[in-house]
Structure formats: C-alpha cells, structure tokens
Amino acid sequence: MRKLLATCSVVSAALALTIYASIGSAGENVSPVYGVGLPEGYRDWRVITVAHEAGQNNDIRAVIGNDIAYEASRAGTLPFPDGAIIVRLAYEFKSSPRNDAVFPAPQSFVAGNPTNVQISVKDSKKYADTGGWGYGQFENGIANPSVPLTTSCFACHQKLDRSNDFVFSHYSP
C-alpha cells in the first residue's frame, strides 16, 4: 500500500509540474528553439545600417541595435560582446508612384507594409552551438512558431566567414 501511495504521489507531482510548465510557457511570446523575445523599447534603438534583400524576400530592412550592438558595430568590434542584440525591421520594398511623378523616370523606392522583425541575441554560452547567437522572427508582434524557419537562421548565417561573427551587415557611417 505504501508503495502504491508513493508511486501515486510521484506521478501526481510529475503531472502537476508538467501542467505548471505548460501554463508558464504558453503565454510567452518567444521564438521556438532559442526562446528569443521582442526586446522592450527596441523601436527606439539606433540604426546600424539599411539593407535591401532582392529575390524572394524583396524587402528593405532597417538594421538597428541595442547600445552594446551599436557601439560594437560602430567600432568594428568582432566578435560582438555578449548582450548585443541586433534587430532587423523588414518592410515590403515598393516603388513610390507619388515620388516618381516628380522625377523624369521611376527612381524612388520606399518601405511598404512591415513583413517581419528578426532578432539576433548574442550569448556565447547559452547559444554556443550556433556561434553564440540566438534567433527569433516575429510577424505583427507575434513570435513565428516555425521550428524549421527559426533553425534556418543559423543555417544561413554559418555560411559567412566566422571572422564576421556570423553577422551579415556592418555599420554604415
């Protein structure tokens, strides 16, 4: 009887912990695999550079960083120090008929609707298996739950020479 009670107690405790863990994580807005969230106040961070991605994405991106990322990028410090957070605000890349009407030929392109926000967080211990970087992508402020999408981030970044610390962009003065 004691053995049965002990077994029931262990099973009940395990079940309670499982339920508690699922409730605790269900409300979190973080990326799968890395647990990266949208940093508070990121829209007020400084611009590191801008980038146009042609091809399938065909977007324009404002690349911004927290103070650690911005200062390291500006100084050319590689690898980035732990705590650096780089954010890419991606928008549709669109021609501007209104602006083009002023010029003799189409030449004005602007940011259209937002497509996503991509986050890279540097923590060399936590993300040691991915070059020290954790990743997340958000659409309309919600973490994209796709594990294949999230793991594809490092799959592309690792194609860079390691001396670039797996970062595509650099500071634009």
N, C-alpha and C positions, 0 to 999 in steps of 0.2 A: 504494500500500500504506500509506504514512504517513497519507494522508487517511482511509483506512478505519479504521486504528488510532485516529486522533484522534476520529473520529466514534463509534466503539465506546466509547472512554473517556468521552466526553461523555455518551452515552446511559447508560452504566453508572453514572456519577456521579449523573445525574439520577434514575435508578431507585433508587439507594441512598438519596438524600436523601428521595425520596417515601416509601419504606418506613420510614425513620427517623422522618419527621414523623408518619406514621400510627401508629407504635408509641408515640411520645411523647405523642400526644394521646388515644389510645384509652383509657388508664387514668384520664384526668382526669374528675372529676365536676363539670363546669361547664355552664352554660346555653349553648345554641346562640346565635349572633349576638353576644352580649356577653361570653361567657367568664366569667360571674359564678359563683362557688362559694359554698358554705356557709362563713361565717366561723368560725374556731375560737373556741370559748367563747361563741358568741352567746347561748346559753340563760341566761347569767349577766348579760346586759345589762339596763339599766334600762328600765322601762315609760314610754313616751311617752303612750300613750292606749289605750283599747279601742274597738272598733267592732263594730257588728252590720250585716252585709250581708244584707238581705232578698232576696226574689226567687229566682232560680235558684240562687244560692250558698247562701242561708240559713245563713250561718255567723257565728261570733263570732271576733273577732281580737284578739289582744294585739299591739300595735304597740310594738316595742322598738327601741332604737338603741345604736350604739356611743357612746363618750364624745363624739365630735365631733357626731354627730346629736342626742344627748340634750341637750347643752348649747346647741346652736343652736336646737333646738326650744323648749326652756325659755325662752331669751332672746328668742324670736321673730325670730331672725336669718334673713333671706332675702336672697339665695339661700343655700342651705346651702353650707358650705365644702366644698371637695374633701376626700375622705376620709370624709365622712359615709356611714354605712351604716344603712339602715332595714330592719328585718325585721318581717314580718307572720306571726305564728303563727296559722293558721286552723284552727278546730275546728267540728264539727257543732254547731248551735245547738239544744239539746234542752230539753224540759220535764223537770222533775225530779219524778216522782210521789212519791218519798220525801219531798222537801222540801214539796211541795204538800199532802201529807197533814196537815201541821202547821197549815196556814192554811185559812181558810174557803173559799177559791177558788184555782184554779190561778194561780200568780203567780211561780213560781221557775223560772228558766231557767239552764242551766249549759252549760259546754263539754263536748261529747261527744267522739267519736273525732277525732283530728287528720286534717285533709284535705290540707293542704299548708303549705309555708313559702315565702314570697315575699320576695325580696331586691331592694333598690334600692341601688345604689352610685353615689356622686357622684364623677365625674371629668370636669371640664368640657372637658378636651382630648380624652381618649380617647372620650368619648361625646357629642361636640359636636353630632352630628346628631340626638340625642334629648334635647335640653335639658340635657345634662350628666349624664344618668342611664343606667346600665346595669342590666339586669333579669335575674332568674332565678327559676324556680319549681321546687320540689323536693317529691317525694312519697316518704315513707318514706326520706328522706335521699338520694334519687337525683334528679339533675337531670332535669327533664322535657325530652325531646329535641325537642319540637314547635317548629319554627321559627314557624309561624303563631301559636301560643299566646304565645311569647316576644315576637314583634313586636307582638302585640295589647296588650301592657302600655303602651307609649308611645302607642299609638293612643287609649287611654282617658285617660291622664294629660295628653296635649296638649290635651284639651278644657277643662282648667282654665285659669283666667286665669294668664298667665305670671308674674304677681307672686306667685303661690303656689309658684313654683319647681317646678311640676308634681307637687306632693305633696298628696294628699287630706286627710291627717289633720294635726292640730295638737296641741300639748302640752295635756294636761288636768291642771290643778293638783290 
